[in-house]
């Protein structure tokens, strides 16, 4: 092998941008390339295959069973069982040269090769069984859901596999991602051990995809009793008062995510008392996400936020068919709880799976009295992204649209309203749209409901504007060719226009849908489309 003239940091940077086949070739080219290329190849693993490639021939060591996966698009799944006892000599090459290179392990079991419980136990015996022996410097770990294990390897594996996760968890672990189903003592015990043995964890993600629910008592116990002094980010499927009271005092916590299941409501959070009112509550929190929870849970959590916070990002999305008064209440709570001098990103959307059904017929009598008032948010002058996707189109008045550039002088993304199936006449026209572009120079993404009937192809004052994406919902459009001409003359960077996100399931779609679709197709096709 020849020596390389490049500095080691340059070689490592180059390796970071190469695919696996190129890295393998690079490793065989020069001694200077070998270690950096191997480090990159082994840094992030999504299967057991690299480990197995370092062991003796598969026919000598393993018995292989093949079966079709539950996902039709995947290849056959192979499950390995030990043919004989695995020795220290068998695994020595892997432990010596490769195990310490792994930084992230996320086994995806739906494709490739999987290890049975017996196979992992055999590796455990051969390696001495010390925690983290198979990846001693691992930082990020994601263990497959027990339900996935059950589907692929059977019920016995579902109950017995989880204790083997300790083989990968060394002292360097900072991130762990897992799911908790009910009635699996070994799985729960393995997770409890993983949390208690790794007090320097910075990120924890607990998911819930089980159809039969989860062990809520276990999760509460794990979170509320673990020190978590270094915790920076946590994602949970639910919270209770003890969990919130404990998490709120974690000194390094920056990101809090409460993400429930869209199929079931999360019970209301019990009343928070005591430490909820002291000055040290959530001292370092920068981002909070509360989605797929009940409205009452969202409201309770918002009340836990101290007014003297430094939060920059807020994302909330309660489930259920909320009334306008409910939506207005959330907006009022947001305006009262968060800091106008720090908040830069605000997203408030309703779970579409719970609000909009597949087919909705327009009511005989239209309702124009259920408008949402966004003016309580006008105090957040640092906002760069305001995303309000609610159950109805936000039908702004000319006065409100004129106030937006003053209220949000730094706005880049402005999304107002959602795709509703009933038509409501807009209060804005193309002149208000143009005025918004002229007075919001940083705007690159916009969703607005306005009448386009007066649009022409002339260049307007202030153009060209830097808008990249535009969503118009049910905005009236009568001449798609004139609208397209306006877009090309004034919005040269615009790459798409989103119209009504639905089509009537027959041979005669709504005319607005057809017209906006034509405009979008012409924009995507490029300059030659309309020539």
C-alpha positions as CSV (number, residue, x, y, z in Angstrom):
1,X,0.0,0.0,0.0
2,X,1.2,3.5,-0.8
3,X,1.4,6.4,1.6
4,X,-1.1,9.3,1.1
5,X,0.0,12.9,0.8
6,X,-3.2,14.1,2.5
7,X,-3.5,15.1,6.2
8,X,-5.5,12.5,8.4
9,X,-8.3,15.0,9.0
10,X,-8.7,15.5,5.2
11,X,-8.9,11.8,4.6
12,X,-11.5,11.4,7.3
13,X,-13.6,14.2,5.9
14,X,-13.4,12.6,2.4
15,X,-14.5,9.2,3.9
16,X,-17.5,10.8,5.5
17,X,-18.9,11.6,2.1
18,X,-18.4,8.2,0.4
19,X,-20.7,5.2,0.0
20,X,-19.8,1.8,1.3
21,X,-18.4,0.2,-1.9
22,X,-16.1,3.2,-2.4
23,X,-15.0,3.1,1.2
24,X,-14.1,-0.5,1.0
25,X,-12.0,0.1,-2.1
26,X,-10.4,3.1,-0.4
27,X,-9.5,1.0,2.6
28,X,-7.5,-1.4,0.4
29,X,-5.7,1.4,-1.4
30,X,-3.4,2.9,1.2
31,X,-2.4,2.4,4.8
32,X,-3.4,6.0,5.5
33,X,-6.9,5.3,4.1
34,X,-7.4,2.0,5.9
35,X,-8.3,3.2,9.4
36,X,-10.4,6.2,8.4
37,X,-12.3,4.2,5.8
38,X,-13.0,1.4,8.3
39,X,-14.1,3.8,11.0
40,X,-16.7,5.3,8.6
41,X,-17.9,1.9,7.4
42,X,-18.5,0.7,10.9
43,X,-19.7,3.9,12.5
44,X,-23.4,3.4,11.8
45,X,-24.8,-0.1,11.6
46,X,-28.4,-1.1,10.8
47,X,-28.0,-4.9,10.8
48,X,-26.0,-7.8,12.2
49,X,-24.4,-8.5,8.9
50,X,-21.1,-6.6,9.5
51,X,-20.5,-8.5,12.7
52,X,-21.3,-11.9,11.1
53,X,-18.9,-11.1,8.2
54,X,-16.0,-11.2,10.8
55,X,-16.9,-14.6,12.1
56,X,-16.1,-18.0,10.5
57,X,-18.0,-19.3,7.4
58,X,-21.7,-19.3,7.9
59,X,-22.1,-23.0,7.1
60,X,-19.6,-23.9,9.8
61,X,-21.1,-21.8,12.5
62,X,-24.8,-21.3,11.8
63,X,-28.0,-23.1,10.8
64,X,-30.0,-20.7,8.6
65,X,-33.8,-20.6,8.4
66,X,-35.4,-18.5,5.7
67,X,-39.0,-17.2,5.4
68,X,-41.0,-14.6,3.6
69,X,-41.2,-11.2,5.4
70,X,-44.5,-9.6,6.3
71,X,-43.7,-6.7,4.0
72,X,-44.0,-7.8,0.4
73,X,-41.3,-5.4,-0.8
74,X,-38.6,-6.9,1.4
75,X,-36.2,-9.8,0.6
76,X,-36.4,-13.2,2.3
77,X,-35.5,-13.0,6.0
78,X,-32.7,-15.2,7.3
79,X,-32.6,-16.2,11.0
80,X,-29.4,-17.8,12.3
81,X,-29.1,-20.5,15.0
82,X,-25.8,-21.8,16.4
83,X,-24.6,-25.0,14.8
84,X,-22.0,-25.4,17.4
85,X,-20.6,-23.5,20.4
86,X,-19.1,-20.2,19.5
87,X,-15.5,-19.8,20.8
88,X,-13.5,-16.8,21.8
89,X,-11.3,-17.5,18.8
90,X,-14.3,-17.3,16.5
91,X,-15.2,-13.8,17.7
92,X,-11.6,-12.5,18.5
93,X,-11.1,-10.8,15.1
94,X,-14.3,-8.8,15.5
95,X,-13.6,-7.8,19.1
96,X,-10.0,-6.7,18.3
97,X,-10.4,-4.8,15.1
98,X,-14.0,-3.7,14.6
99,X,-16.2,-3.6,17.7
100,X,-14.8,-0.4,19.0
101,X,-15.5,1.5,15.7
102,X,-19.3,1.3,16.1
103,X,-20.9,4.5,17.3
104,X,-24.6,3.9,16.3
105,X,-26.5,0.6,16.1
106,X,-30.1,0.5,14.8
107,X,-30.8,-3.1,13.7
108,X,-33.6,-3.2,11.1
109,X,-35.0,-6.7,11.3
110,X,-37.3,-6.7,8.3
111,X,-34.5,-7.4,5.8
112,X,-31.2,-9.3,5.7
113,X,-29.9,-11.5,8.5
114,X,-31.2,-11.7,12.0
115,X,-29.8,-13.5,15.1
116,X,-32.0,-15.7,17.1
117,X,-32.0,-15.6,20.9
118,X,-29.8,-18.7,20.9
119,X,-27.3,-17.0,18.6
120,X,-27.0,-13.9,20.8
121,X,-26.7,-16.0,23.9
122,X,-23.9,-18.0,22.1
123,X,-22.1,-14.7,21.3
124,X,-22.6,-13.6,24.9
125,X,-20.9,-16.7,26.2
126,X,-18.0,-16.5,23.7
127,X,-17.3,-12.8,24.5
128,X,-17.5,-13.1,28.3
129,X,-20.9,-11.4,28.5
130,X,-19.6,-8.0,29.8
131,X,-22.0,-5.1,29.1
132,X,-21.0,-3.4,25.9
133,X,-18.5,-6.0,24.8
134,X,-19.8,-6.1,21.2
135,X,-19.7,-2.3,20.8
136,X,-17.8,-0.8,23.7
137,X,-17.8,2.8,22.4
138,X,-21.4,2.8,21.2
139,X,-23.1,6.2,21.6
140,X,-26.6,5.7,20.0
141,X,-28.7,2.6,20.4
142,X,-32.1,1.6,19.0
143,X,-33.6,-1.7,19.9
144,X,-36.4,-3.3,17.8
145,X,-39.9,-3.3,19.0
146,X,-40.9,-6.5,20.8
147,X,-43.9,-6.7,18.4
148,X,-41.5,-6.7,15.4
149,X,-39.5,-9.4,17.1
150,X,-42.7,-11.4,17.7
151,X,-43.7,-11.1,14.0
152,X,-40.3,-12.2,12.7
153,X,-38.9,-14.6,15.4
154,X,-41.9,-15.7,17.4
155,X,-43.5,-15.1,20.8
156,X,-40.6,-16.8,22.7
157,X,-38.1,-14.5,21.2
158,X,-40.3,-11.5,22.0
159,X,-40.1,-12.4,25.7
160,X,-36.5,-13.5,25.8
161,X,-34.5,-11.3,23.3
162,X,-34.3,-8.0,25.2
163,X,-31.7,-9.0,27.9
164,X,-29.2,-9.5,25.0
165,X,-29.2,-5.7,24.4
166,X,-26.7,-5.3,27.2
167,X,-24.0,-6.8,24.9
168,X,-24.0,-3.5,23.0
169,X,-24.4,-1.0,25.8
170,X,-21.0,0.3,27.0
171,X,-20.1,3.3,29.2
172,X,-20.1,5.7,26.2
173,X,-23.8,5.4,25.6
174,X,-25.6,8.8,25.2
175,X,-28.7,7.9,23.2
176,X,-31.3,5.1,23.6
177,X,-34.5,4.5,21.6
178,X,-36.9,1.7,22.6
179,X,-40.6,0.8,22.9
180,X,-42.5,-0.6,25.9
181,X,-45.3,-3.1,25.4
182,X,-47.3,-4.5,28.3
183,X,-46.6,-7.7,30.3
184,X,-43.0,-8.4,29.3
185,X,-40.9,-8.5,32.5
186,X,-37.6,-9.3,30.8
187,X,-38.0,-6.5,28.4
188,X,-39.0,-4.0,31.1
189,X,-36.1,-5.2,33.3
190,X,-33.6,-4.8,30.5
191,X,-34.7,-1.3,29.8
192,X,-34.6,-0.4,33.5
193,X,-31.1,-1.7,33.7
194,X,-30.1,0.2,30.6
195,X,-31.3,3.5,32.1
196,X,-29.9,2.9,35.6
197,X,-26.5,1.8,34.3
198,X,-26.0,4.8,32.0
199,X,-26.5,7.9,34.1
200,X,-24.9,10.1,31.5
201,X,-27.6,9.6,28.9
202,X,-28.3,12.7,26.9
203,X,-31.2,11.5,24.7
204,X,-34.1,9.1,25.5
205,X,-36.9,8.1,23.1
206,X,-39.7,5.9,24.3
207,X,-42.3,4.9,21.6
208,X,-45.6,3.0,21.6
209,X,-46.6,1.0,18.5
210,X,-48.2,-1.8,20.4
211,X,-51.9,-2.5,19.6
212,X,-52.5,-3.7,23.2
213,X,-51.1,-0.6,25.0
214,X,-48.1,-0.2,27.2
215,X,-46.8,-0.5,30.7
216,X,-47.4,3.0,31.9
217,X,-46.4,2.3,35.5
218,X,-43.0,1.0,34.4
219,X,-42.3,4.0,32.2
220,X,-43.3,6.4,35.0
221,X,-41.1,4.6,37.4
222,X,-38.1,4.6,35.0
223,X,-38.3,8.3,34.3
224,X,-39.3,9.6,37.7
225,X,-36.6,7.6,39.6
226,X,-33.6,8.0,37.2
227,X,-31.2,10.8,38.0
228,X,-30.9,11.9,34.3
229,X,-28.6,14.8,35.2
230,X,-27.2,15.0,31.7
231,X,-30.4,14.5,29.8
232,X,-30.8,17.0,27.0
233,X,-33.7,15.5,25.0
234,X,-36.6,13.1,25.8
235,X,-39.5,11.8,23.7
236,X,-42.4,10.1,25.6
237,X,-45.8,8.7,24.6
238,X,-47.4,10.2,27.7
239,X,-46.6,12.0,30.9
240,X,-47.9,12.0,34.5
241,X,-47.4,14.5,37.2
242,X,-44.4,12.7,38.8
243,X,-42.7,12.5,35.4
244,X,-43.2,16.2,34.7
245,X,-42.1,17.3,38.1
246,X,-38.9,15.2,37.8
247,X,-38.1,16.2,34.2
248,X,-38.8,19.9,34.9
249,X,-35.8,19.9,37.3
250,X,-33.3,18.3,34.9
251,X,-30.7,21.0,34.5
252,X,-29.7,20.1,31.0
253,X,-33.1,19.3,29.4
254,X,-33.4,21.3,26.2
255,X,-36.0,19.3,24.1
256,X,-39.2,17.8,25.5
257,X,-41.5,15.8,23.2
258,X,-44.8,14.3,24.2
259,X,-46.1,12.3,21.2
260,X,-49.1,10.1,21.8
261,X,-50.9,7.7,19.5
262,X,-53.5,9.1,17.0
263,X,-55.8,6.2,17.7
264,X,-56.3,6.8,21.5
265,X,-56.6,9.9,23.6
266,X,-54.1,10.3,26.5
267,X,-55.7,10.9,29.9
268,X,-55.6,14.4,31.3
269,X,-52.5,15.2,33.2
270,X,-53.1,15.4,36.9
271,X,-52.8,18.8,38.5
272,X,-49.1,19.9,38.9
273,X,-48.3,21.4,42.3
274,X,-45.3,22.4,44.4
275,X,-42.2,22.5,42.2
276,X,-44.3,23.5,39.2
277,X,-44.4,27.1,40.5
278,X,-40.7,27.6,41.5
279,X,-38.3,29.6,39.4
280,X,-36.1,26.7,38.5
281,X,-38.8,24.8,36.5
282,X,-37.4,23.8,33.0
283,X,-34.4,26.1,33.4
284,X,-32.8,25.1,30.0
285,X,-35.8,24.2,27.9
286,X,-35.5,25.4,24.3
287,X,-38.0,23.2,22.4
288,X,-41.4,21.6,23.3
289,X,-43.5,19.3,21.2
290,X,-47.0,18.2,22.4
291,X,-48.8,16.2,19.7
292,X,-51.5,13.5,19.4
293,X,-52.6,14.2,22.9
294,X,-55.9,15.2,24.3
295,X,-56.7,18.9,24.5
296,X,-56.7,18.8,28.3
297,X,-53.2,17.3,28.3
298,X,-52.0,20.0,26.0
299,X,-53.5,22.7,28.2
300,X,-52.1,21.2,31.4
301,X,-48.6,21.0,29.9
302,X,-48.7,24.6,28.7
303,X,-49.6,25.7,32.2
304,X,-46.4,24.0,33.4
305,X,-44.2,26.3,31.4
306,X,-42.9,29.2,33.5
307,X,-43.4,32.6,31.9
308,X,-39.6,33.4,32.3
309,X,-38.6,30.8,29.8
310,X,-36.1,30.9,26.8
311,X,-38.0,28.5,24.5
312,X,-37.4,29.0,20.8
313,X,-39.6,26.2,19.3
314,X,-43.1,25.2,20.1
315,X,-45.0,22.4,18.2
316,X,-48.5,21.3,19.4
317,X,-51.1,19.2,17.7
318,X,-54.0,17.9,19.9
319,X,-56.3,15.2,18.7
320,X,-60.1,15.4,18.4
321,X,-62.5,17.6,16.6
322,X,-61.8,20.9,18.4
323,X,-64.3,23.7,18.4
324,X,-63.2,27.2,17.4
325,X,-63.3,28.2,21.1
326,X,-60.9,25.4,21.9
327,X,-58.5,26.5,19.2
328,X,-58.7,30.1,20.4
329,X,-58.0,28.9,23.9
330,X,-54.8,27.2,22.8
331,X,-53.7,30.3,20.9
332,X,-54.4,32.4,24.0
333,X,-52.4,30.0,26.2
334,X,-49.5,30.1,23.8
335,X,-49.4,33.9,23.8
336,X,-49.5,33.9,27.6
337,X,-46.9,31.2,28.4
338,X,-44.1,31.7,25.9
339,X,-41.4,34.4,25.7
340,X,-41.9,36.9,22.8
341,X,-38.2,37.7,22.8
342,X,-37.0,34.1,22.2
343,X,-39.8,32.2,20.3
344,X,-38.8,31.8,16.7
345,X,-40.8,28.7,15.5
346,X,-44.5,28.1,16.3
347,X,-46.5,25.2,14.8
348,X,-50.0,24.5,15.8
349,X,-51.9,21.9,13.8
350,X,-54.7,19.4,14.3
351,X,-54.2,15.7,13.8
352,X,-55.7,15.2,10.3
353,X,-56.4,11.5,11.1
354,X,-58.8,12.6,13.8
355,X,-60.4,15.6,12.1
356,X,-60.9,15.0,8.4
357,X,-62.6,11.9,7.0
358,X,-62.1,10.6,3.5
359,X,-65.2,12.2,2.0
360,X,-67.0,15.2,3.4
361,X,-70.1,16.7,1.7
362,X,-70.4,20.5,1.8
363,X,-73.1,21.7,4.2
364,X,-76.2,23.4,2.7
365,X,-75.6,26.4,4.9
366,X,-72.1,27.8,5.0
367,X,-70.6,29.0,8.3
368,X,-68.6,32.3,8.3
369,X,-68.7,32.9,12.0
370,X,-66.1,30.4,13.1
371,X,-63.0,32.3,12.2
372,X,-59.9,31.9,14.3
373,X,-58.3,35.2,15.6
374,X,-54.5,35.1,15.3
375,X,-53.9,38.6,16.7
376,X,-52.9,37.3,20.2
377,X,-49.7,36.0,18.4
378,X,-48.8,39.4,17.0
379,X,-46.5,40.0,20.0
380,X,-44.0,37.4,18.9
381,X,-41.8,39.6,16.8
382,X,-38.9,37.2,16.6
383,X,-40.9,34.5,14.7
384,X,-39.3,33.0,11.6
385,X,-41.8,30.2,11.1
386,X,-45.5,30.4,11.9
387,X,-47.4,27.3,10.9
388,X,-51.1,27.2,11.8
389,X,-52.9,24.2,10.2
390,X,-56.3,24.2,11.8
391,X,-59.6,22.6,10.9
392,X,-60.8,25.6,8.9
393,X,-59.2,28.0,6.5
394,X,-58.0,31.0,8.4
395,X,-60.0,33.7,6.6
396,X,-57.9,36.8,7.3
397,X,-59.2,40.3,6.9
398,X,-57.3,43.1,5.0
399,X,-56.6,44.7,8.4
400,X,-55.1,41.5,9.8
401,X,-52.9,40.8,6.7
402,X,-51.6,44.4,6.8
403,X,-50.6,43.8,10.5
404,X,-48.5,40.7,9.7
405,X,-45.3,42.4,8.3
406,X,-45.2,44.7,11.4
407,X,-45.9,41.8,13.8
408,X,-43.5,39.4,12.2
409,X,-40.7,41.4,10.5
410,X,-38.4,38.4,10.3
411,X,-41.0,35.8,9.1
412,X,-39.7,33.3,6.5
413,X,-42.4,30.6,6.6
414,X,-46.0,31.6,7.0
415,X,-48.7,28.9,6.9
416,X,-52.2,29.9,7.6
417,X,-55.1,27.4,7.4
418,X,-55.7,23.9,6.3
419,X,-57.3,22.1,3.4
420,X,-61.1,22.2,4.0
421,X,-63.6,20.7,1.6
422,X,-66.2,23.4,1.9
423,X,-65.7,26.7,0.1
424,X,-65.7,30.0,1.8
425,X,-65.3,33.3,0.0
426,X,-61.9,34.9,0.7
427,X,-61.6,38.3,2.2
428,X,-58.3,38.9,0.5
429,X,-57.3,39.3,-3.1
430,X,-54.1,39.3,-5.1
431,X,-53.3,42.9,-4.0
432,X,-53.0,41.8,-0.4
433,X,-50.9,38.8,-1.5
434,X,-48.5,41.2,-3.3
435,X,-48.4,43.6,-0.4
436,X,-47.4,40.7,1.9
437,X,-44.6,39.8,-0.4
438,X,-43.4,43.4,-0.7
439,X,-43.3,43.9,3.1
440,X,-41.9,40.5,4.2
441,X,-38.6,40.4,2.3
442,X,-37.5,37.1,4.0
443,X,-40.6,35.2,3.1
444,X,-39.8,31.9,1.2
445,X,-42.8,29.7,2.1
446,X,-46.4,30.8,2.3
447,X,-49.9,29.4,2.7
448,X,-52.6,31.9,2.1
449,X,-56.3,31.9,1.1
450,X,-57.0,34.7,-1.4
451,X,-58.8,35.6,-4.6
452,X,-56.6,35.4,-7.7
453,X,-59.1,36.7,-10.3
454,X,-57.3,40.1,-10.7
455,X,-53.9,38.6,-11.4
456,X,-52.1,39.5,-14.6
457,X,-48.6,38.8,-15.9
458,X,-47.2,42.2,-15.2
459,X,-44.1,42.7,-13.0
460,X,-45.1,44.4,-9.7
461,X,-43.1,46.8,-7.5
462,X,-40.4,45.0,-5.5
463,X,-40.2,41.9,-7.7
464,X,-38.6,39.5,-8.0
465,X,-39.6,38.0,-4.7
466,X,-37.8,35.0,-3.2
467,X,-40.9,32.8,-2.5
468,X,-40.1,29.1,-3.1
469,X,-43.3,27.3,-2.1
470,X,-46.9,28.5,-2.1
471,X,-50.0,26.8,-0.9
472,X,-53.3,28.3,-1.8
473,X,-55.9,25.7,-0.6
474,X,-59.3,26.5,-2.0
475,X,-58.3,29.9,-3.3
476,X,-60.5,30.9,-6.3
477,X,-58.7,30.8,-9.6
478,X,-60.4,31.7,-12.9
479,X,-57.6,32.1,-15.4
480,X,-54.7,29.7,-14.7
481,X,-52.8,31.1,-17.6
482,X,-52.7,34.6,-16.1
483,X,-51.9,33.2,-12.7
484,X,-49.0,31.3,-14.2
485,X,-47.8,34.4,-16.0
486,X,-47.8,36.3,-12.7
487,X,-45.8,33.6,-11.0
488,X,-43.2,33.5,-13.7
489,X,-42.8,37.2,-13.9
490,X,-42.6,37.9,-10.2
491,X,-41.7,34.6,-8.4
492,X,-38.8,33.1,-10.4
493,X,-37.7,30.8,-7.6
494,X,-41.2,29.3,-7.1
495,X,-41.0,25.6,-7.7
496,X,-44.5,24.4,-6.7
497,X,-48.0,25.6,-6.0
498,X,-50.2,23.5,-3.7
499,X,-53.9,23.8,-4.4
500,X,-56.8,21.8,-2.8
501,X,-55.3,18.6,-1.4
502,X,-58.0,16.4,-2.6
503,X,-59.9,15.4,-5.8
504,X,-63.5,14.3,-6.1
505,X,-63.4,10.6,-7.0
506,X,-65.1,10.8,-10.3
507,X,-64.3,12.1,-13.8
508,X,-65.1,15.7,-13.1
509,X,-62.9,17.1,-10.3
510,X,-63.7,20.5,-8.9
511,X,-62.6,23.2,-11.3
512,X,-60.4,25.0,-8.7
513,X,-58.5,21.7,-8.2
514,X,-58.0,21.2,-11.9
515,X,-56.8,24.8,-12.5
516,X,-54.3,24.9,-9.6
517,X,-53.1,21.4,-10.7
518,X,-52.4,22.8,-14.2
519,X,-50.5,25.8,-12.8
520,X,-48.4,23.5,-10.6
521,X,-47.6,21.1,-13.4
522,X,-46.5,24.0,-15.6
523,X,-44.2,25.4,-12.9
524,X,-42.6,22.0,-12.3
525,X,-42.1,21.4,-16.0
526,X,-39.9,24.4,-16.3
527,X,-39.5,27.3,-18.7
528,X,-40.2,25.3,-21.9
529,X,-43.7,24.1,-20.7
530,X,-45.6,27.2,-21.7
531,X,-43.5,28.2,-24.7
